[in-house]
Amino acid sequence: MSNLYSRLLSLTFICLTVVLAGCVTVSPERRNEVAENIGWVSGSCLAIHNETLQIGDEFVLHQVADQPHSKKLTVISRAQSAEQCVPLQADRRFVNQLTDATFYYVNAEQLPDLAVASVKGYSTRGITFRACYSNQAVRFFGFKGDEKVWEGYYYIAAQVQNTCNR
Protein backbone atom coordinates (compact mmCIF):
# COMPACT_ATOMS: atom_id res chain seq x y z
CA MET A 1 0.00 0.00 0.00
CA SER A 2 2.79 2.41 0.90
CA ASN A 3 4.56 1.76 -2.42
CA LEU A 4 1.35 2.40 -4.38
CA TYR A 5 0.73 5.60 -2.44
CA SER A 6 4.29 6.74 -3.12
CA ARG A 7 3.89 6.09 -6.86
CA LEU A 8 0.56 7.93 -6.99
CA LEU A 9 2.06 10.86 -5.13
CA SER A 10 5.01 10.97 -7.55
CA LEU A 11 2.69 10.80 -10.56
CA THR A 12 0.53 13.58 -9.13
CA PHE A 13 3.58 15.77 -8.60
CA ILE A 14 4.81 15.17 -12.16
CA CYS A 15 1.38 16.01 -13.62
CA LEU A 16 1.09 19.15 -11.51
CA THR A 17 4.57 20.25 -12.55
CA VAL A 18 3.73 19.79 -16.25
CA VAL A 19 0.49 21.76 -15.88
CA LEU A 20 2.19 24.57 -13.97
CA ALA A 21 5.06 24.67 -16.45
CA GLY A 22 2.56 25.57 -19.15
CA CYS A 23 1.17 28.37 -17.00
CA VAL A 24 4.29 30.22 -15.93
CA THR A 25 6.79 30.26 -18.77
CA VAL A 26 7.64 33.69 -20.12
CA SER A 27 7.12 34.29 -23.79
CA PRO A 28 9.69 36.39 -25.69
CA GLU A 29 7.27 39.31 -26.10
CA ARG A 30 7.13 39.66 -22.29
CA ARG A 31 10.86 40.34 -22.20
CA ASN A 32 10.90 44.06 -22.60
CA GLU A 33 12.18 47.24 -20.98
CA VAL A 34 9.52 47.13 -18.27
CA ALA A 35 10.30 43.49 -17.35
CA GLU A 36 14.02 44.29 -17.18
CA ASN A 37 13.42 47.18 -14.76
CA ILE A 38 10.61 45.90 -12.52
CA GLY A 39 10.57 42.73 -10.44
CA TRP A 40 9.01 41.29 -7.32
CA VAL A 41 10.52 40.89 -3.87
CA SER A 42 9.93 38.36 -1.13
CA GLY A 43 12.11 38.90 1.92
CA SER A 44 15.75 39.03 0.84
CA CYS A 45 15.01 37.78 -2.68
CA LEU A 46 14.41 39.80 -5.86
CA ALA A 47 13.12 38.11 -9.03
CA ILE A 48 13.49 40.11 -12.24
CA HIS A 49 13.99 39.46 -15.95
CA ASN A 50 17.41 41.09 -15.95
CA GLU A 51 20.65 39.10 -15.87
CA THR A 52 22.95 42.13 -15.85
CA LEU A 53 22.43 43.57 -12.37
CA GLN A 54 25.58 44.28 -10.37
CA ILE A 55 26.44 44.22 -6.68
CA GLY A 56 25.33 47.55 -5.21
CA ASP A 57 22.60 48.26 -7.78
CA GLU A 58 19.73 50.01 -6.02
CA PHE A 59 15.99 49.51 -6.31
CA VAL A 60 12.95 51.48 -5.21
CA LEU A 61 10.32 49.41 -3.38
CA HIS A 62 6.63 49.81 -4.16
CA GLN A 63 4.07 48.66 -1.63
CA VAL A 64 1.52 46.02 -2.66
CA ALA A 65 0.35 44.98 0.81
CA ASP A 66 -0.48 46.70 4.06
CA GLN A 67 2.91 46.31 5.69
CA PRO A 68 5.72 48.72 6.41
CA HIS A 69 9.04 48.21 4.66
CA SER A 70 12.04 50.18 3.47
CA LYS A 71 11.75 52.39 0.43
CA LYS A 72 14.88 50.99 -1.24
CA LEU A 73 16.98 47.85 -1.41
CA THR A 74 20.42 46.94 -2.70
CA VAL A 75 21.66 43.93 -4.67
CA ILE A 76 24.19 41.87 -2.70
CA SER A 77 24.70 39.00 -5.17
CA ARG A 78 22.94 36.49 -7.37
CA ALA A 79 20.91 34.19 -5.14
CA GLN A 80 22.55 30.78 -4.88
CA SER A 81 20.54 29.06 -2.18
CA ALA A 82 17.17 28.76 -0.50
CA GLU A 83 18.68 30.40 2.60
CA GLN A 84 19.23 33.55 0.57
CA CYS A 85 16.06 33.26 -1.46
CA VAL A 86 12.92 31.46 -0.22
CA PRO A 87 11.49 31.17 -3.78
CA LEU A 88 14.41 28.80 -4.47
CA GLN A 89 13.39 26.31 -1.75
CA ALA A 90 13.11 22.74 -3.02
CA ASP A 91 9.29 22.68 -3.04
CA ARG A 92 9.02 25.73 -5.30
CA ARG A 93 12.35 26.21 -7.07
CA PHE A 94 11.47 24.39 -10.30
CA VAL A 95 8.24 26.29 -10.98
CA ASN A 96 9.71 29.69 -10.05
CA GLN A 97 12.68 29.15 -12.35
CA LEU A 98 10.30 28.35 -15.22
CA THR A 99 9.43 32.06 -15.31
CA ASP A 100 12.98 32.64 -16.59
CA ALA A 101 13.56 35.33 -13.96
CA THR A 102 16.98 35.88 -12.43
CA PHE A 103 17.02 35.72 -8.63
CA TYR A 104 19.13 38.12 -6.56
CA TYR A 105 20.00 38.23 -2.87
CA VAL A 106 19.15 41.74 -1.65
CA ASN A 107 19.34 43.81 1.51
CA ALA A 108 17.23 46.59 3.00
CA GLU A 109 16.73 48.08 6.45
CA GLN A 110 13.31 46.45 6.66
CA LEU A 111 12.69 43.65 4.16
CA PRO A 112 9.14 43.18 2.85
CA ASP A 113 7.20 39.94 2.87
CA LEU A 114 6.01 40.91 -0.62
CA ALA A 115 6.66 43.99 -2.71
CA VAL A 116 7.42 45.20 -6.21
CA ALA A 117 10.79 46.80 -6.92
CA SER A 118 12.01 48.98 -9.77
CA VAL A 119 15.56 49.83 -10.78
CA LYS A 120 16.48 53.17 -9.19
CA GLY A 121 16.08 55.85 -11.84
CA TYR A 122 13.55 53.91 -13.92
CA SER A 123 10.32 55.89 -14.15
CA THR A 124 7.24 54.13 -12.82
CA ARG A 125 5.17 57.30 -13.04
CA GLY A 126 1.54 56.42 -13.64
CA ILE A 127 2.02 52.71 -12.86
CA THR A 128 -0.11 51.23 -10.09
CA PHE A 129 1.15 47.99 -8.55
CA ARG A 130 -1.05 45.22 -7.15
CA ALA A 131 -0.62 41.68 -5.85
CA CYS A 132 -3.10 38.88 -5.29
CA TYR A 133 -3.14 35.17 -4.47
CA SER A 134 -4.16 32.55 -7.01
CA ASN A 135 -3.66 28.77 -7.22
CA GLN A 136 -0.65 28.36 -4.89
CA ALA A 137 0.94 31.54 -6.15
CA VAL A 138 1.24 35.28 -5.76
CA ARG A 139 0.57 37.23 -8.92
CA PHE A 140 1.97 40.75 -9.21
CA PHE A 141 0.70 43.35 -11.68
CA GLY A 142 1.62 46.81 -12.90
CA PHE A 143 -1.14 48.84 -14.57
CA LYS A 144 -1.10 52.15 -16.43
CA GLY A 145 -4.76 53.00 -16.34
CA ASP A 146 -6.51 49.84 -17.51
CA GLU A 147 -3.52 48.52 -19.46
CA LYS A 148 -1.42 45.80 -17.85
CA VAL A 149 2.23 46.75 -18.47
CA TRP A 150 3.96 44.24 -16.19
CA GLU A 151 3.26 40.93 -14.49
CA GLY A 152 5.18 38.77 -12.04
CA TYR A 153 4.50 35.25 -10.77
CA TYR A 154 5.71 33.67 -7.51
CA TYR A 155 4.81 30.03 -6.86
CA ILE A 156 4.60 29.66 -3.06
CA ALA A 157 3.77 25.93 -2.92
CA ALA A 158 0.90 26.39 -0.48
CA GLN A 159 -2.86 26.45 -0.78
CA VAL A 160 -4.09 30.02 -0.58
CA GLN A 161 -7.50 31.60 -0.94
CA ASN A 162 -7.93 33.14 -4.38
CA THR A 163 -7.96 36.94 -4.06
CA CYS A 164 -7.40 37.73 -7.75
CA ASN A 165 -10.46 39.29 -9.32
CA ARG A 166 -8.96 41.09 -12.27
Residue pairs with C-beta under 8 A, 6 or more apart in sequence:
17 94
17 95
20 95
20 98
20 155
21 95
21 98
24 95
24 98
24 99
24 153
24 155
25 98
25 99
25 100
26 35
26 49
26 99
26 100
26 101
30 49
30 151
31 49
31 100
34 142
34 149
34 150
35 48
35 49
35 50
35 150
36 48
36 49
36 50
37 48
37 50
37 118
37 119
37 122
38 48
38 116
38 117
38 118
38 119
38 122
38 124
38 142
38 150
38 152
39 46
39 47
39 48
39 49
39 50
39 59
39 101
39 116
39 117
39 118
39 152
40 46
40 47
40 48
40 114
40 115
40 116
40 117
40 131
40 138
40 140
40 152
40 154
41 47
41 59
41 61
41 73
41 106
41 111
41 112
41 114
41 115
41 116
41 117
42 86
42 87
42 112
42 113
42 114
42 138
42 154
43 85
43 86
43 111
43 112
43 113
44 84
44 85
44 105
44 106
44 107
44 111
45 79
45 84
45 85
45 86
45 87
45 88
45 103
45 104
45 105
45 106
46 59
46 73
46 75
46 103
46 104
46 106
46 117
47 87
47 96
47 99
47 101
47 102
47 103
47 104
47 152
47 154
48 101
48 102
48 104
48 117
49 100
49 101
49 102
50 102
50 119
51 102
53 75
53 102
53 104
54 75
55 75
55 76
55 77
56 74
56 75
57 74
57 75
57 119
57 120
58 72
58 73
58 74
58 75
58 119
58 120
59 72
59 73
59 74
59 75
59 106
59 117
59 118
59 119
59 120
60 71
60 72
60 117
60 118
60 119
60 120
60 124
61 69
61 70
61 71
61 72
61 73
61 108
61 112
61 115
61 116
61 117
62 115
62 116
62 117
62 118
62 124
62 129
63 69
63 112
63 115
63 129
64 114
64 115
64 116
64 129
64 130
64 131
64 140
65 112
65 113
65 114
65 115
65 131
67 112
67 113
68 110
69 108
69 110
69 111
69 112
69 115
70 108
70 109
70 110
70 111
70 112
72 108
72 120
73 106
73 107
73 108
73 111
73 117
74 106
74 107
74 108
75 104
75 105
75 106
76 104
76 105
76 106
76 107
77 84
77 104
77 105
78 102
78 103
78 104
78 105
79 85
79 88
79 103
79 104
79 105
80 105
81 88
82 88
82 89
82 90
82 93
84 105
85 103
85 104
85 105
87 93
87 96
87 103
87 154
87 155
88 96
88 97
88 103
89 157
91 157
92 155
92 156
92 157
95 155
95 157
96 103
96 154
96 155
99 152
99 153
101 152
114 131
114 138
114 140
114 154
116 129
116 131
116 140
116 142
116 152
118 124
124 142
126 144
126 145
127 142
127 143
127 144
127 149
127 150
128 142
128 143
128 144
129 140
129 141
129 142
130 140
130 141
130 143
130 166
131 138
131 139
131 140
131 141
132 138
132 139
132 141
132 162
132 163
132 164
132 165
132 166
133 139
133 160
133 161
133 162
133 163
133 164
134 160
134 162
134 163
134 164
135 162
136 155
136 156
136 157
136 158
136 159
136 160
137 153
137 154
137 155
137 156
137 160
138 153
138 154
138 156
139 151
139 152
139 153
139 154
139 164
140 150
140 151
140 152
140 153
140 154
141 148
141 150
141 151
141 152
141 166
142 148
142 149
142 150
142 151
143 149
